Amino acid sequence: MQREAAAVREEWLGRALSVRPADRPAAEAAISGLYRLAGLDPPRFHWVPSPLAAFETVPPGMRLRAHGAGVLEGPAVRALGASLARLRLDLDEEIRGHCSGLAGLFRQQVQFSLATSVRGTLGLAARSAHDPERAAGTWYDRLCVSRIAYFDVVRRVAGVPFAPERVRHLDLWAAALSSAGWWWPHEDVCVVSERPAVVRTEVCGDDGEVRPHAPDGPAIRYRDGWDVHAWHGRPVPSWVIDDPAPDRIERETNVEIRRCAIEHLGWPAYIEGAGLRLVSTAPDPGNPGSELRLYDLRPETRVLLAVNGSVERDGHRRRYGLTVPGAIRDPVAAAAWTYGLSAEQYSLLARRT
């Protein structure tokens, strides 16, 4: 069953991250059906090429609040959310009566894994389209395919016989989430985004989770040209990917963005380009065969260049830098400091990880 569940999870991940143009008739029919089940009249539809366009264009008769918060709240959102919540409660009750023992396994293997992948990719793009401090995650969580995929795998793999009316409701949500990109409902209009044209990811978890990553261009790009750059799951300015020059890195005040830019450029290239002065070197006692190199970075700060003790997915060992106090002159003492140890204690380690 685990293999079958994994296949269904991959099918849903493919739907969620699809780069095919939206099936507009299917999306509109499914969303209209969901409106009716929530006690609302079907809306008119306002299609946009990207999530950013959803916040920059306003369809006739629609007002948005500051920072785009208006498309994340309102009567239609509440009605559809309540309708989905009732469906989930009803389906969970049926599951408890048939395969409660498998429910936890399927949630972990399918729902949680998909939630991590979708929220970290397309969810990241949606949040990047407007002020992240005011972005309500609740609606995006509801539009994540993870819960629908969980019920789908319970139905298809475990064979739970859901009631016909609940199957119809579930199928409407499945169609709505599989036919287009993000959508934002209002009482008389529903704003629907096209799917992205490019989605580039890397595997980051044992259960098949993925995160956005592209070393040579945008990780997510929509057909109107709006894009999101990402380095191992972290959203970054485009220069981090396109031109991570040492002088730009030096001007960057965000520590995480600096780290991503240096990793992309490579620590040796950054050290050479920035003209960092080598203080001293020493064999790494915690990682036999590797060398520790200590450089001056800025006043009262040094950087320790080390080699990771574990092998990356591509078979290489990653070289990385760690900032340490400028008073430390011994590379071994610097490595020990990063672990909260003395140089003598660190030297006795069989191997660090």
C-alpha positions as CSV (number, residue, x, y, z in Angstrom):
1,M,0.0,0.0,0.0
2,Q,2.9,2.4,0.7
3,R,4.1,2.1,-2.9
4,E,0.6,2.7,-4.3
5,A,0.2,5.7,-1.9
6,A,3.5,7.1,-3.1
7,A,2.4,6.8,-6.7
8,V,-0.8,8.8,-5.9
9,R,1.3,11.4,-4.1
10,E,3.5,11.8,-7.1
11,E,0.5,12.1,-9.3
12,W,-0.9,14.9,-7.2
13,L,2.5,16.7,-6.9
14,G,2.6,16.6,-10.7
15,R,-0.9,18.2,-10.8
16,A,0.0,20.9,-8.3
17,L,3.3,21.9,-10.0
18,S,2.0,21.5,-13.6
19,V,3.2,24.1,-16.1
20,R,0.5,23.4,-18.6
21,P,-1.9,26.2,-19.4
22,A,-5.0,26.2,-17.2
23,D,-8.1,24.2,-18.3
24,R,-10.3,27.3,-17.9
25,P,-13.7,25.5,-18.6
26,A,-12.9,22.8,-16.1
27,A,-11.8,25.3,-13.5
28,E,-14.8,27.5,-13.9
29,A,-17.2,24.6,-13.8
30,A,-15.6,23.2,-10.6
31,I,-15.4,26.5,-8.8
32,S,-19.0,27.3,-9.7
33,G,-20.1,23.9,-8.3
34,L,-18.2,24.7,-5.1
35,Y,-20.0,28.1,-4.8
36,R,-23.4,26.4,-5.2
37,L,-22.5,23.8,-2.4
38,A,-21.5,26.7,-0.2
39,G,-24.9,28.4,-0.8
40,L,-23.5,31.1,-3.1
41,D,-24.5,32.0,-6.7
42,P,-21.8,31.1,-9.2
43,P,-19.4,34.0,-9.8
44,R,-18.1,35.7,-12.9
45,F,-14.4,34.9,-13.5
46,H,-11.5,37.3,-13.8
47,W,-8.4,35.4,-15.2
48,V,-4.9,36.7,-14.5
49,P,-1.6,35.5,-15.8
50,S,0.1,35.3,-12.4
51,P,-0.5,35.8,-8.6
52,L,1.2,39.2,-8.9
53,A,-1.4,40.3,-11.5
54,A,-4.2,39.2,-9.1
55,F,-3.0,42.0,-6.8
56,E,-2.2,44.6,-9.4
57,T,-5.4,44.3,-11.5
58,V,-8.8,44.9,-10.1
59,P,-11.8,43.5,-12.0
60,P,-14.9,45.7,-12.4
61,G,-16.9,46.1,-9.2
62,M,-14.2,44.8,-7.0
63,R,-12.2,46.7,-4.3
64,L,-9.0,45.5,-2.7
65,R,-7.8,46.6,0.7
66,A,-4.3,47.8,1.3
67,H,-1.5,45.3,0.7
68,G,-3.8,42.9,-1.1
69,A,-5.4,41.6,2.0
70,G,-8.9,42.0,0.5
71,V,-8.5,39.0,-1.7
72,L,-7.8,36.7,1.3
73,E,-10.9,37.4,3.3
74,G,-14.7,38.1,3.0
75,P,-18.0,36.2,2.9
76,A,-17.1,34.0,0.0
77,V,-13.9,32.8,1.6
78,R,-15.7,32.1,4.8
79,A,-18.5,30.2,3.1
80,L,-16.2,28.1,0.9
81,G,-13.9,27.5,3.9
82,A,-16.8,26.3,6.1
83,S,-18.1,24.0,3.3
84,L,-14.7,22.4,2.9
85,A,-14.3,22.0,6.7
86,R,-17.7,20.2,6.9
87,L,-16.6,17.9,4.0
88,R,-13.3,17.1,5.8
89,L,-15.1,16.3,9.1
90,D,-17.6,14.0,7.3
91,L,-14.8,12.2,5.4
92,D,-12.7,11.8,8.5
93,E,-15.6,10.2,10.2
94,E,-16.0,7.7,7.4
95,I,-12.3,7.0,7.5
96,R,-12.4,6.2,11.2
97,G,-15.1,3.6,10.6
98,H,-13.1,1.8,7.9
99,C,-9.3,2.2,8.0
100,S,-8.3,4.4,11.0
101,G,-5.0,2.4,11.3
102,L,-3.8,3.5,7.9
103,A,-4.9,7.1,8.3
104,G,-1.8,8.2,10.1
105,L,0.5,6.5,7.6
106,F,-1.3,8.2,4.7
107,R,-1.3,11.6,6.3
108,Q,2.5,11.4,6.8
109,Q,3.3,9.9,3.5
110,V,0.9,11.9,1.3
111,Q,-0.7,14.9,3.1
112,F,2.2,16.2,5.1
113,S,4.7,15.6,2.3
114,L,2.6,17.4,-0.3
115,A,1.9,20.3,2.0
116,T,5.6,20.9,2.5
117,S,6.2,20.8,-1.2
118,V,3.3,23.0,-2.4
119,R,3.6,25.6,0.3
120,G,7.3,25.9,-0.3
121,T,7.0,26.3,-4.0
122,L,3.7,27.8,-5.4
123,G,2.8,29.0,-1.9
124,L,6.1,30.9,-1.8
125,A,5.2,32.5,-5.1
126,A,1.8,33.6,-3.9
127,R,3.2,35.1,-0.7
128,S,5.8,36.9,-2.7
129,A,3.2,38.6,-4.7
130,H,2.0,40.8,-1.8
131,D,3.1,42.0,1.6
132,P,4.1,38.7,3.4
133,E,3.5,40.3,6.8
134,R,-0.2,40.7,6.0
135,A,-0.6,37.5,4.0
136,A,-3.2,35.2,5.6
137,G,-2.0,31.7,5.1
138,T,-5.4,30.1,5.8
139,W,-6.8,30.5,2.3
140,Y,-3.6,29.2,0.7
141,D,-3.7,26.2,3.0
142,R,-7.2,25.4,1.9
143,L,-6.1,25.6,-1.8
144,C,-3.2,23.2,-1.2
145,V,-3.9,19.9,-2.8
146,S,-2.5,18.0,0.2
147,R,-5.7,17.3,2.0
148,I,-7.6,16.4,-1.1
149,A,-4.8,14.1,-2.1
150,Y,-5.0,12.4,1.3
151,F,-8.7,11.7,0.9
152,D,-8.1,10.5,-2.7
153,V,-5.4,8.0,-1.6
154,V,-7.7,6.7,1.2
155,R,-10.4,6.2,-1.4
156,R,-8.3,4.7,-4.1
157,V,-5.7,2.7,-2.2
158,A,-7.5,1.8,1.0
159,G,-10.8,1.4,-0.7
160,V,-12.9,3.5,1.8
161,P,-16.4,3.8,0.3
162,F,-17.2,7.4,0.8
163,A,-20.9,8.5,0.4
164,P,-21.8,9.5,-3.2
165,E,-22.6,13.1,-2.3
166,R,-19.3,13.5,-0.5
167,V,-17.5,12.0,-3.5
168,R,-19.1,14.6,-5.7
169,H,-18.0,17.3,-3.4
170,L,-14.5,15.9,-3.1
171,D,-14.3,15.6,-6.9
172,L,-15.2,19.3,-7.3
173,W,-12.4,20.4,-5.1
174,A,-10.0,18.0,-6.9
175,A,-11.0,19.5,-10.2
176,A,-10.8,23.1,-9.0
177,L,-7.3,22.5,-7.6
178,S,-6.0,20.6,-10.6
179,S,-7.2,22.8,-13.4
180,A,-5.6,26.2,-12.7
181,G,-3.3,28.1,-10.4
182,W,-4.3,29.9,-7.2
183,W,-7.7,31.5,-7.0
184,W,-9.3,34.1,-4.8
185,P,-13.1,34.0,-4.3
186,H,-15.5,36.9,-3.8
187,E,-19.3,36.9,-3.7
188,D,-19.7,38.0,-7.3
189,V,-16.3,37.4,-8.9
190,C,-13.5,34.9,-8.6
191,V,-10.0,35.9,-9.5
192,V,-8.1,32.9,-11.0
193,S,-4.5,32.7,-11.9
194,E,-2.9,30.8,-14.7
195,R,-0.4,28.1,-13.9
196,P,3.3,29.0,-14.0
197,A,5.3,28.4,-17.2
198,V,8.4,27.2,-15.3
199,V,8.7,25.4,-11.9
200,R,12.2,24.1,-11.0
201,T,12.7,22.2,-7.8
202,E,15.0,19.8,-6.0
203,V,14.2,16.9,-3.7
204,C,14.8,17.8,-0.1
205,G,13.1,15.1,2.0
206,D,13.0,11.3,2.4
207,D,9.2,11.3,1.6
208,G,9.7,13.0,-1.8
209,E,9.3,16.6,-0.7
210,V,10.6,19.2,-3.1
211,R,11.6,22.8,-2.8
212,P,12.2,25.6,-5.3
213,H,15.8,25.8,-6.5
214,A,17.5,26.9,-9.7
215,P,21.2,27.9,-10.0
216,D,20.8,29.6,-13.4
217,G,17.6,31.5,-13.6
218,P,14.2,31.8,-11.9
219,A,12.9,28.8,-10.0
220,I,9.3,29.8,-10.8
221,R,8.2,31.9,-13.7
222,Y,4.7,32.9,-15.0
223,R,3.8,33.7,-18.5
224,D,3.6,37.4,-17.9
225,G,7.3,37.4,-17.0
226,W,6.8,37.6,-13.3
227,D,9.2,35.3,-11.5
228,V,10.7,34.1,-8.2
229,H,14.3,33.2,-7.7
230,A,15.2,30.6,-5.1
231,W,18.3,29.0,-3.7
232,H,17.7,25.7,-2.0
233,G,14.2,26.7,-1.0
234,R,15.1,30.3,0.1
235,P,13.6,33.1,-2.0
236,V,16.4,35.5,-3.1
237,P,16.8,38.6,-5.2
238,S,17.6,37.8,-8.8
239,W,21.2,39.1,-8.5
240,V,22.0,36.2,-6.1
241,I,21.4,33.8,-9.0
242,D,22.4,36.0,-12.0
243,D,25.3,38.0,-10.6
244,P,26.5,37.0,-7.1
245,A,29.6,39.3,-7.3
246,P,31.6,39.9,-4.1
247,D,31.0,43.6,-4.1
248,R,27.2,43.1,-4.2
249,I,27.5,40.5,-1.4
250,E,29.4,43.0,0.7
251,R,26.6,45.5,0.3
252,E,23.8,43.0,1.3
253,T,22.6,43.5,4.9
254,N,20.4,40.4,5.0
255,V,22.5,37.6,6.5
256,E,20.6,34.7,4.8
257,I,20.7,36.4,1.4
258,R,24.4,36.9,1.8
259,R,24.8,33.2,2.7
260,C,22.9,32.1,-0.4
261,A,24.9,34.4,-2.7
262,I,28.2,33.2,-1.3
263,E,27.2,29.5,-1.6
264,H,26.2,30.1,-5.2
265,L,29.4,31.9,-6.0
266,G,31.4,29.4,-4.0
267,W,33.5,30.2,-0.9
268,P,36.8,30.0,-2.7
269,A,35.7,32.5,-5.4
270,Y,34.2,34.8,-2.8
271,I,37.3,34.8,-0.7
272,E,39.5,35.5,-3.7
273,G,37.1,38.1,-5.2
274,A,36.7,39.9,-1.8
275,G,40.4,39.8,-1.2
276,L,40.1,38.2,2.3
277,R,43.4,37.8,4.1
278,L,44.4,34.2,5.1
279,V,45.2,34.1,8.8
280,S,46.2,30.4,9.2
281,T,45.4,26.9,8.1
282,A,45.3,23.5,9.9
283,P,44.2,19.9,9.3
284,D,40.6,19.3,10.5
285,P,40.8,16.8,13.3
286,G,37.0,16.3,13.2
287,N,37.1,15.6,9.5
288,P,40.3,13.6,8.5
289,G,41.7,14.5,5.2
290,S,40.1,18.0,5.1
291,E,41.7,21.4,5.9
292,L,40.4,24.3,8.0
293,R,41.2,27.8,6.6
294,L,40.7,30.9,8.7
295,Y,40.4,34.3,7.0
296,D,39.9,37.9,8.1
297,L,36.4,39.0,7.0
298,R,35.8,42.4,8.6
299,P,36.8,44.1,11.9
300,E,36.4,41.8,14.8
301,T,35.1,39.0,12.6
302,R,36.8,36.1,10.8
303,V,35.4,33.4,8.6
304,L,36.3,29.7,8.9
305,L,36.3,27.8,5.7
306,A,35.6,24.1,6.3
307,V,34.5,21.0,4.4
308,N,31.2,19.3,5.3
309,G,31.7,15.9,7.1
310,S,28.8,14.3,5.2
311,V,28.4,13.7,1.4
312,E,25.8,15.7,-0.6
313,R,23.3,14.0,-2.9
314,D,25.6,14.6,-5.8
315,G,28.5,12.8,-4.1
316,H,30.5,15.9,-3.3
317,R,31.4,17.4,0.0
318,R,30.2,20.9,0.4
319,R,32.7,23.6,1.4
320,Y,31.1,26.3,3.6
321,G,32.1,29.2,5.7
322,L,31.3,30.1,9.3
323,T,31.8,33.5,11.0
324,V,33.7,33.4,14.2
325,P,35.0,36.1,16.6
326,G,38.0,38.0,15.3
327,A,40.1,37.2,18.4
328,I,40.4,33.6,17.4
329,R,43.6,32.9,15.4
330,D,43.7,29.1,15.5
331,P,41.5,27.4,12.8
332,V,40.9,24.4,15.1
333,A,39.8,26.7,18.0
334,A,37.5,28.4,15.5
335,A,35.9,25.1,14.5
336,A,35.6,24.1,18.2
337,W,34.0,27.5,18.9
338,T,31.2,26.8,16.4
339,Y,30.3,23.6,18.4
340,G,30.7,25.2,21.8
341,L,33.8,23.1,22.5
342,S,37.4,23.9,23.4
343,A,40.1,23.2,20.8
344,E,41.2,20.2,22.8
345,Q,37.7,18.7,23.0
346,Y,37.2,19.2,19.3
347,S,40.6,17.6,18.5
348,L,39.4,14.4,20.2
349,L,36.3,14.0,18.0
350,A,36.3,10.9,15.9
351,R,34.4,12.6,13.1
352,R,32.0,15.5,13.0
353,T,28.9,15.6,10.8
